[in-house]
């Protein structure tokens, strides 16, 4: 009953299909892919090094929640240069108070981010839909955008902050597949208008 009412509503209001239903389904595809990739497969974690329980030491070293970069970029050029030569550099993100493992608030914020991303992607695909060569062209646009965004963001972290390419490569794989899945869903709903 509810499904038939929703379908009737979407047939009456086609714009809802493009800018509510399509981004919602695309965000669900991204969310599910993230669960499979990070939650079930364990694949991205194979590139991580192993560390013992150093939580108490981290609490002593880092006074508050936040991000810390070593050497501190606010230090003197000499001190930074010396520490870089020694090889003691790191980026540490710390949350001292802890959070629930499957925090519903984090899941909600993550889904909201994916929905907003898919909504913006839907606007972009819709605006340019007539210039694409069919369904494949619309999907390729989304995939290309995903590659561009993840390469710039993750590649930049690896290059400029000397972070591990393995982890960023695993993150890039996730993001590119997420954009591919979102692109497929959105492309189904965004066909060019026939004249």
N, C-alpha and C positions, 0 to 999 in steps of 0.2 A: 504494500500500500504506500509506504513512505517513499520507496524507490520510484514507483510510478509517478507519484506527485512531483518528486524532484526532476525526473526526466521531462515531465510536462512543463515544469517551470523553466528548465534549461532550453526547451524547444521554443518557448515563448520569448525568452530573453537570450538570444544567441551570444550577446556580449558576455554574459555570465559564464558561458562555456569557455570562452577564450581567456577571460581574465579572473575567473574564480575557480572554476572546476579544473581547467588544465593546469594552472600553477599548483593547485592543491594536490592533484594526482602526481604531478612531477615532483613536488616536495616529498610526498609519501614514498615515491620511488627512490629519491636520494636518501631519505631517512632509513628505509629498509636496507639499501645498499650499505650504508654506514654501519648498521647493526650486523649485517653479514660479514663485512670486511674487518671491522675492528672488534666486534663482539664475539663472532663465532669462528672465523677462520684462523685467527692468530698470525696470519701472514705478515702484517706490518711489523710485528714485534720481533721477528726473526733477525732483524738488522740491529737491534739494540744490544748494547753491552750489558753485562750483569753487574749489579752492585748489591752489597749487603744492606742490612737495615742501618742506614746512616741518618735516619730522621732526627735523633737527638743531637747529632753534630750539626745538622743543618739549622736546627732551632737556635743553637748557640751562635753560628756564623752569620745568620741573616736575621736582623732584628725585627722585621715586619713583613707582612704579605707584600708581594710585588715581584718585579723583575730586576735581576742583578746581572751586570755584565762585568766580567773580569778579563783584562784589566779595566778598571773604571775609566770610561772615556773622558771623564772630567779631570783625570789626573794630569800631571805634567807630561809633556812629550817624551822626556827622558825616561820617566818611570814606565810609561806605556810601552815604549820601545824595548826597554830591558825585559819587562814581563813577557812581551810578545816573543822575544828571542828565546827566553827560557821555555816557552811553550805552555805556560800556565794561563790559559784563557778558557772562559766558559760563559754560557748564558744560563742562568738559573731562574726558573719561575717557581715561586714558592707560595703556598697557601698553608699557613701554620695551623689554622683552626680545624682543618679537615672538612670533608663534605661526604654526604652519603654516596655510596658507590653508584647507585642508579638514581640520582637526585632528580625527581620529577621537574623541578624548576629548570635544571640544566637541559633536560630533554625538551621541555617546552620552548626554551630560548633557542635551542638548536633547530627545532622544527620551524619556529618563527623566522629564523635567519634563512633557512632553506626555502620557505614559502616566499619571502620577500625577494630572494635571489631569482626564484622561478617566475615570479610576477614580473620582475624587470626583464628577464629573458623573454617572457611572453610578449611584452611590449615591443622589444627589439625585433623579434621574429615577425610579429604582426606588421610592424612598420615596413619591413623589408621583404615580406613574403612574396610579393609580385616579382621580385628580382631573382628569386631562387628557381632552380630547375627542379621543380617537384618536391616531393616528400624528402628525398635524399639530400637535396640542397639545403632544406630547412634544418635537417639533422646535422649536416656537415657544418653549417653556420654555428650551431650550438656547441658542437664538439670543438671547432676551431677556437671559439671564444673561451671555452673551458681550458684548452691547452695554453692559450695565451695568458690567461689570468693565473693559472697555477704555476706555469713556468716562471712568470715574473715574480710572484709572491714567494714561492718556495725556493726557486733558484737564487733569488736575491738573498734570502736568509743564509743559504749554504755558502754563497760566494762572499758576501760582504761581512758576515759575522763568523766565518770559518766553522760553520756547523756541518754536521755529518750529511753527506749526500745520500747515504743509505736511507735514513729516516725521511728526508725530504722527498726522495724518490718514491717511497711507499705512500707518502701523503699525496704526491702528485698523481700516482696511479689511482688512488681513491677519488680524487677530485675530477680527473678526466673522465672516469667511468660515470661518476655522478652527473656530470654535465651531458654525457652521451645519453644516459637514461632520461634525464629531464628533457633533452632535446627531442627524443623520440616521442615522448608523451605530448609535449607542446606542439610538435609538428603535426600530430594527428588532428589537432583542433584549429590550427592556423593555416588555412588554405587561401590562396589568393582569390580575390573576387573576380568572377568572370565578367567580361564586358559585353 
